[in-house]
Amino acid sequence: MFYSSMHLGHGRRTGVPSAPCPYYPVKCLVLNWLSIAITQKSQIEMKFLQYTLLALTYLGLGLGYIPSLRLNRAGIALVGAGLIIASGVLTLKEAWQAMDPGIIIFLLSMMIVNASLAGSGFFQLALELIAGITKSPFGLLVALTFGSGLLSALFLNDTIAILLTPLTVTLTRSLSLNPIPYLLTLAGGTNLGSAATVSGNPQNLLIGSFSGIGYLDFARALTPVALFSLCVQVGWLCWLYPEVRSLQPYPSRQPARYRLFKPLLLKSLAVTGALLVAFLAGAPLAESAWVAASLLLLSRRVKAQRLLAAVDWNLLVMFAGLFVITEATERLGLLRGFAGFTGTPAGLLGVTAVLSNLISNVPAVLVLQPLIPGGDTQAWLLLAAASTLAGNLTLLGSVANLIVAEAVTRQGYVLSFREHLRFGLPLTLVTLAIAYFWIY
């Protein structure tokens, strides 16, 4: 009886089943402790594995690749999410529920709208109009700055960078101009201009969805920041590159030859105009964009697969993976380390700028959004501005920067990390200060 009661008491204290032990009481106690130690060790090892997977995933997202593996950011996000599910942080059902269908639908729909405009020749037409209006290197700099900024505010900035970069290279070469300052203008302008609206870039779309800030309210708050920042960029580029200050007319040139598909152009402009009106009227973003995309896909002239082929599926896959990764980050309690930084506006500004350049701006927003109260409009706007403006800090700060750098290399020029930093670091510091004092 003494042996049985002693063993049962021990079982209640440790959670070990109270079946009779065939060994002596002391040996039973040692075995129980050993079992607990092994279980705890396994749990520690599993936690270590989960933390390591998250760290490697964020590192890969920040670099854009993983050494010795041929993965882009979309692949890294998808593989990281799959391994996180396999490690037991989330179940497949929980991972699926972590994805925001409204954001995915909005991105997909806006890509179809952009593809329709691009296929109609709209962006070539826009750049030719800019070149026709300007008569000097300085005029081209100003027009390209505000033109790319406006287009990025209305459409996704990465799409604008993809479409206008080769056109800008062709234009500057035909005018015998150094393309570097104008490509920096394009990269910076797309980043700065996209800060003005919810539809300007993916991270703003996330913030609009999480915060509930309306399209018009968002634009009213951050459009002045974008405009001031674009003016700063013009002045800074004039300081860095004296040749762009010239007001001397550049030589006449033959306009670039391109094809306008007028039926598609008229339809795309009509649908896009109606979509922007819907945004300004406060209609739901995802639903409005989906209707617009559906109308553009309904065509007797343009095959649907042509528009769908232009969709950036990599970006959509990356977003799906990032939702899962962020949910896992929150589930493991790793966000508590940032809580102390987001309590003040200056802290939020700083941590957002740093994270946006370490792990990219979209993952940074997803990581920080659980720490910001839903009704704190100023904090949400500061997060939007900081995550966007910080994209100009380094060459790796935004996809638009990388698009420009790759285009320069293909044309035989070099845009080094150091040269971009010389442009981006002062610009980022000044524009972040503008955003901070404007919002607060």
For each residue, the residues with C-beta under 8 A, 3 or more apart:
1: 4 5
2: 5 6
3: 6 7 25
4: 1 7 8 20
5: 1 2 8 9
6: 2 3 9 10 25
7: 3 4 10 11 18 20 21 25 28
8: 4 5 11 12 18
9: 5 6 12 13
10: 6 7 13 14 16 25 28 29 32
11: 7 8 14 15 16 17 18
12: 8 9 18
13: 9 10
14: 10 11 32 36
15: 11
16: 10 11 32 35
17: 11
18: 7 8 11 12
19:
20: 4 7
21: 7 25 27 28 31
22:
23: 27 28 31
24: 27 28
25: 3 6 7 10 21 28 29
26: 29 30
27: 21 23 24 30 31
28: 7 10 21 23 24 25 31 32
29: 10 25 26 32 33
30: 26 27 33 34
31: 21 23 27 28 34 35
32: 10 14 16 28 29 35 36
33: 29 30 36 37
34: 30 31 37 38
35: 16 31 32 38 39
36: 14 32 33 39 40
37: 33 34 40 41
38: 34 35 41 42
39: 35 36 42 43
40: 36 37 43 44
41: 37 38 44 45
42: 38 39 45 46
43: 39 40 46 47
44: 40 41 47 48
45: 41 42 48 49
46: 42 43 49 50 87 88
47: 43 44 50 51 332
48: 44 45 51 52
49: 45 46 52 53 87
50: 46 47 53 54 84 87 88 89 328 332
51: 47 48 54 55 332 334
52: 48 49 55 56
53: 49 50 56 57 80 83 84 87
54: 50 51 57 58 80 84 325 328 329 332 334
55: 51 52 58 59
56: 52 53 59 60 66 80
57: 53 54 60 61 76 77 79 80 84 325
58: 54 55 61 62 325 358 359 363
59: 55 56 62 63 66
60: 56 57 63 64 65 66 71 73 76 80
61: 57 58 64 73 76 77 322 359 360 363
62: 58 59 357 358 359 360 396
63: 59 60 66 396
64: 60 61 72 73 396 402
65: 60 69 71 72 76
66: 56 59 60 63 69 71 76
67:
68:
69: 65 66
70:
71: 60 65 66 75 76 79
72: 64 65 75 76 314
73: 60 61 64 76 77 314 318 360
74: 77 78 313 314 315 317 318 321
75: 71 72 78 79
76: 57 60 61 65 66 71 72 73 79 80 321
77: 57 61 73 74 80 81 317 318 319 320 321 322 325
78: 74 75 81 82 317 318 320 321
79: 57 71 75 76 82 83 321
80: 53 54 56 57 60 76 77 83 84 321 325
81: 77 78 84 85 95 320 321 324 325 328
82: 78 79 85 86
83: 53 79 80 86 87
84: 50 53 54 57 80 81 87 89 90 95 324 325 328
85: 81 82 89 90 91 92 95 324
86: 82 83
87: 46 49 50 53 83 84
88: 46 50
89: 50 84 85 328 331 332
90: 84 85 94 95 98 324 327 328 331
91: 85 94 95
92: 85 95 96
93: 96 97
94: 90 91 97 98 327
95: 81 84 85 90 91 92 98 99 324 327
96: 92 93 99
97: 93 94
98: 90 94 95 323 324 326 327
99: 95 96 104 320 323 324
100: 103 104 206 209 323
101: 104 105 286
102: 105 106 209 285 286
103: 100 106 107 205 206 209 286 319
104: 99 100 101 107 108 316 319 320
105: 101 102 108 109 286 289 290
106: 102 103 109 110 199 205 285 286 289 290
107: 103 104 110 111 156 202 205 315 316 319
108: 104 105 111 112 293 311 316
109: 105 106 112 113 286 289 290 292 293
110: 106 107 113 114 155 156 199 289 293
111: 107 108 114 115 156 159 310 311 312 315
112: 108 109 115 116 293 296 297 307 308 310 311
113: 109 110 116 117 155 268 271 272 275 289 292 293 296
114: 110 111 117 118 155 156 159 163 310
115: 111 112 118 119 306 307 308 310 311
116: 112 113 119 120 264 267 268 271 296 302 307
117: 113 114 120 122 123 155 265 268 269 272
118: 114 115 122 123 159 163 310
119: 115 116 261 264 302 306 307 310
120: 116 117 260 261 262 264 265 267 268
121: 124 125 258 259 260 261 265
122: 117 118 125 126 265 268 269
123: 117 118 126 127 151 160 163 164 167
124: 121 127 128 167 256 258
125: 121 122 128 129 258 260 265
126: 122 123 129 130 147 151
127: 123 124 130 131 147 164 167 168 171
128: 124 125 131 132 255 256 258
129: 125 126 132 133
130: 126 127 133 134 140 143 144 147
131: 127 128 134 140 143 171 255
132: 128 129 255
133: 129 130 139 143
134: 130 131 139 140 142 143
135: 139 249 250
136: 139 140 246 247 248 249 250
137: 140 141 177 243 244 245 246 248 250
138: 141 142 238 244 245 246 247
139: 133 134 135 136 142 143 247
140: 130 131 134 136 137 143 144 171 175 177 182 250
141: 137 138 144 145 181 182 185 234 237 238 244
142: 134 138 139 145 146 234
143: 130 131 133 134 139 140 146 147
144: 130 140 141 147 148 168 182 185 186 189
145: 141 142 148 149 185 188 189 230 233 234
146: 142 143 149 150 189 193 230
147: 126 127 130 143 144 150 151 189
148: 144 145 151 152 160 164 185 186 189 190 193
149: 145 146 152 153 189 190 192 193 194 196 226 230
150: 146 147 153 154 193
151: 123 126 147 148 154 155 160 164 190 193
152: 148 149 155 156 157 160 189 190 191 193 194 200 201
153: 149 150 193 194 196 197 199 200 219 223 226
154: 150 151 197 199 200 272 276
155: 110 113 114 117 151 152 159 160 199 200
156: 107 110 111 114 152 159 160 194 199 200 201 202
157: 152 160 161 190 191 193 194 200 201 398 400
158: 161 162 190 201 202 312 315 399 400 403
159: 111 114 118 155 156 162 163 312
160: 123 148 151 152 155 156 157 163 164 190 400
161: 157 158 164 165 186 187 190 399 400 403 404
162: 158 159 165 403
163: 114 118 123 159 160 167
164: 123 127 148 151 160 161 167 168 186 190
165: 161 162 168 169 183 186 403 404 407
166: 169 170 407
167: 123 124 127 163 164 170 171 256
168: 127 144 164 165 171 172 179 182 183 186
169: 165 166 172 173 179 183 407 408 411
170: 166 167 173 174 256
171: 127 131 140 167 168 174 175 182 256
172: 168 169 175 177 178 179 182 183
173: 169 170 176 177 179 411
174: 170 171 253 254 256
175: 140 171 172 250 251 253
176: 173 250 251
177: 137 140 172 173 182 243 250
178: 172 181 182 241 243
179: 168 169 172 173 182 183 408 411 413
180: 183 184 241 408 413 415 419
181: 141 178 184 185 237 240 241 243 244
182: 140 141 144 168 171 172 177 178 179 185 186 244
183: 165 168 169 172 179 180 186 187 404 407 408 415
184: 180 181 187 188 237 404 415 420 423
185: 141 144 145 148 181 182 188 189 233 237
186: 144 148 161 164 165 168 182 183 189 190 400 404
187: 161 183 184 190 191 392 398 400 401 403 404
188: 145 184 185 191 192 233 392 423 424 427
189: 144 145 146 147 148 149 152 185 186 192 193 230 233
190: 148 149 151 152 157 158 160 161 164 186 187 193 194 400
191: 152 157 187 188 194 195 201 388 389 391 392 398 400 401
192: 149 188 189 195 226 229 230 233 388 389 392 431
193: 146 148 149 150 151 152 153 157 189 190 196 200 226 230
194: 149 152 153 156 157 190 191 197 200 201 204 226 388
195: 191 192 200 201 204 222 225 226 229 384 385 388 389 435
196: 149 153 193 200 219 222 223 225 226 227
197: 153 154 194 200 204 215 218 219 222 223
198: 204 205 207 208 213 215 218 219 279 285
199: 106 110 153 154 155 156 204 205 215 279 285
200: 152 153 154 155 156 157 193 194 195 196 197 204 388
201: 152 156 157 158 191 194 195 204 205 361 388
202: 107 156 158 205 206 315 319 362
203: 206 207 361 362 364 365 384 387 388
204: 194 195 197 198 199 200 201 207 208 218 384 388
205: 103 106 107 198 199 201 202 208 209 285
206: 100 103 202 203 209 210 362 365 366 369
207: 198 203 204 210 211 213 365 369 380 383 384
208: 198 204 205 211 212 213 215 218 285
209: 100 102 103 205 206 285
210: 206 207 369 372 374 380
211: 207 208 372 374 377 380
212: 208 374
213: 198 207 208 217 218 221 377 380 381
214: 217 218 282
215: 197 198 199 208 218 219 279 280 282 285
216: 219 220 279 280 282
217: 213 214 220 221
218: 197 198 204 208 213 214 215 221 222 381 384
219: 153 196 197 198 215 216 222 223
220: 216 217 223
221: 213 217 218 225 381 439
222: 195 196 197 218 219 225 226 381 384 385 435
223: 153 196 197 219 220 226 227
224: 227 228 438
225: 195 196 221 222 228 229 385 389 431 434 435 438 439
226: 149 153 192 193 194 195 196 222 223 229 230
227: 196 223 224 230 231
228: 224 225 231 232 431 434 438
229: 192 195 225 226 232 233 389 427 430 431 434 435
230: 145 146 149 189 192 193 226 227 233 234
231: 227 228 234 235
232: 228 229 235 236 427 430 431 434
233: 145 185 188 189 192 229 230 236 237 427
234: 141 142 145 230 231 237 238
235: 231 232 238 239
236: 232 233 239 240 423 426 427 430
237: 141 181 184 185 233 234 240 241 244 423
238: 138 141 234 235 241 242 244 245
239: 235 236
240: 181 236 237 422 423
241: 178 180 181 237 238 244
242: 238 245
243: 137 177 178 181 246
244: 137 138 141 181 182 237 238 241
245: 137 138 238 242
246: 136 137 138 243
247: 136 138 139
248: 136 137
249: 135 136
250: 135 136 137 140 175 176 177 253
251: 175 176
252:
253: 174 175 250
254: 174
255: 128 131 132
256: 124 128 167 170 171 174
257:
258: 121 124 125 128
259: 121
260: 120 121 125 265
261: 119 120 121 264 265
262: 120 265 266
263: 266 267 301
264: 116 119 120 261 267 268 299 301 302
265: 117 120 121 122 125 260 261 262 268 269
266: 262 263 269 270
267: 116 120 263 264 270 271 296 299
268: 113 116 117 120 122 264 265 271 272 296
269: 117 122 265 266 272 273
270: 266 267 273 274
271: 113 116 267 268 274 275 292 295 296
272: 113 117 154 268 269 275 276 292
273: 269 270 276 277
274: 270 271 277 278 292
275: 113 271 272 278 279 288 289 292
276: 154 272 273 279 280
277: 273 274 280 281
278: 274 275 281 283 288 292
279: 198 199 215 216 275 276 283 285 288
280: 215 216 276 277
281: 277 278
282: 214 215 216
283: 278 279 287 288
284: 287 288
285: 102 106 198 199 205 208 209 215 279 288 289
286: 101 102 103 105 106 109 289 290
287: 283 284 290 291
288: 275 278 279 283 284 285 291 292
289: 105 106 109 110 113 275 285 286 292 293
290: 105 106 109 286 287 293 294
291: 287 288 294 295
292: 109 113 271 272 274 275 278 288 289 295 296
293: 108 109 110 112 113 289 290 296 297
294: 290 291 297 298
295: 271 291 292 298
296: 112 113 116 267 268 271 292 293 299 307
297: 112 293 294 304 307 308
298: 294 295
299: 264 267 296 302 303 304
300:
301: 263 264
302: 116 119 264 299 306 307
303: 299 306 307
304: 297 299 307 308
305: 308 309
306: 115 119 302 303 309 310
307: 112 115 116 119 296 297 302 303 304 310 311
308: 112 115 297 304 305 311
309: 305 306
310: 111 112 114 115 118 119 306 307
311: 108 111 112 115 307 308 316
312: 111 158 159 315 316
313: 74 316 317
314: 72 73 74 317 318
315: 74 107 111 158 202 312 318 319
316: 104 107 108 311 312 313 319 320
317: 74 77 78 313 314 320 321
318: 73 74 77 78 314 315 321 322 362
319: 77 103 104 107 202 315 316 322 323 362
320: 77 78 81 99 104 316 317 323 324
321: 74 76 77 78 79 80 81 317 318 324 325
322: 61 77 318 319 325 326 362 363 366
323: 98 99 100 319 320 326 327 366
324: 81 84 85 90 95 98 99 320 321 327 328
325: 54 57 58 77 80 81 84 321 322 328 329 363 366
326: 98 322 323 329 330 363 366 367
327: 90 94 95 98 323 324 330 331
328: 50 54 81 84 89 90 324 325 331 332
329: 54 325 326 332 334 335 367
330: 326 327 333 334 335 370
331: 89 90 327 328
332: 47 50 51 54 89 328 329
333: 330 336
334: 51 54 329 330 337
335: 329 330 338 339 367 370 371
336: 333 339
337: 334 340
338: 335 341 342 351 367 368 371
339: 335 336 342 343 371
340: 337 343 347
341: 338 347 348 350 351
342: 338 339 347 348 351 368 371 372 379
343: 339 340 347 348
344: 347 348
345: 348 349 378 379 382 436 439 440
346: 349 350 436
347: 340 341 342 343 344 350 351
348: 341 342 343 344 345 351 352 368 372 379 382 383 386
349: 345 346 352 353 382 386 432 435 436
350: 341 346 347 353 354
351: 338 341 342 347 348 354 355 368
352: 348 349 355 356 364 365 368 382 383 386 387 390
353: 349 350 356 357 386 389 390 393 428 432
354: 350 351 357 358
355: 351 352 358 359 363 364 367 368
356: 352 353 359 360 361 364 386 387 390 391 393 397
357: 62 353 354 390 393 394 396 397
358: 58 62 354 355 364
359: 58 61 62 355 356 363 364 367
360: 61 62 73 356 363 364 398
361: 201 203 356 364 365 387 388 390 391 397 398
362: 202 203 206 318 319 322 365 366
363: 58 61 322 325 326 355 359 360 366 367
364: 203 352 355 356 358 359 360 361 367 368 387
365: 203 206 207 352 361 362 368 369 383 387
366: 206 322 323 325 326 362 363 369
367: 326 329 335 338 355 359 363 364
368: 338 342 348 351 352 355 364 365 371 372 383
369: 206 207 210 365 366 372 383
370: 330 335
371: 335 338 339 342 368
372: 210 211 342 348 368 369 376 379 380 383
373: 376 379
374: 210 211 212
375:
376: 372 373 379 380
377: 211 213 380 381
378: 345 381 382 439 440
379: 342 345 348 372 373 376 382 383
380: 207 210 211 213 372 376 377 383 384
381: 213 218 221 222 377 378 384 385 439
382: 345 348 349 352 378 379 385 386 435 436 439 440
383: 207 348 352 365 368 369 372 379 380 386 387
384: 195 203 204 207 218 222 380 381 387 388
385: 195 222 225 381 382 388 389 432 435 439
386: 348 349 352 353 356 382 383 389 390 432 435
387: 203 352 356 361 364 365 383 384 390 391
388: 191 192 194 195 200 201 203 204 361 384 385 391
389: 191 192 195 225 229 353 385 386 392 428 431 432 435
390: 352 353 356 357 361 386 387 393 397 428 432
391: 191 356 361 387 388 397 398 400 401
392: 187 188 191 192 389 397 398 401 423 424 427 428 431
393: 353 356 357 390 397 421 424 425 428
394: 357 397 401 417 420 421 424 425
395: 401 402 405 415 417 420 421 424
396: 62 63 64 357 401 402 417
397: 356 357 361 390 391 392 393 394 401 424
398: 157 187 191 360 361 391 392 401 402
399: 158 161 402 403
400: 157 158 160 161 186 187 190 191 391 403 404
401: 187 191 391 392 394 395 396 397 398 404 405 420 424
402: 64 395 396 398 399 405 406
403: 158 161 162 165 187 399 400 406 407
404: 161 165 183 184 186 187 400 401 407 408 415
405: 395 401 402 408 409 415 420
406: 402 403 409 410
407: 165 166 169 183 403 404 410 411
408: 169 179 180 183 404 405 411 413 414 415
409: 405 406 412 413 414 415
410: 406 407
411: 169 173 179 407 408
412: 409
413: 179 180 408 409
414: 408 409
415: 180 183 184 395 404 405 408 409 419 420
416: 419 420
417: 394 395 396 420 421
418: 421 422
419: 180 415 416 422 423
420: 184 394 395 401 405 415 416 417 423 424
421: 393 394 395 417 418 424 425
422: 240 418 419 425
423: 184 188 236 237 240 392 419 420 426 427
424: 188 392 393 394 395 397 401 420 421 427 428
425: 393 394 421 422 428 429
426: 236 423 429 430
427: 188 229 232 233 236 392 423 424 430 431
428: 353 389 390 392 393 424 425 431 432
429: 425 426 432 433
430: 229 232 236 426 427 433 434
431: 192 225 228 229 232 389 392 427 428 434 435
432: 349 353 385 386 389 390 428 429 435 436
433: 429 430 436 437
434: 225 228 229 232 430 431 437 438
435: 195 222 225 229 349 382 385 386 389 431 432 438 439
436: 345 346 349 382 432 433 439 440
437: 433 434 440
438: 224 225 228 434 435
439: 221 225 345 378 381 382 385 435 436
440: 345 378 382 436 437
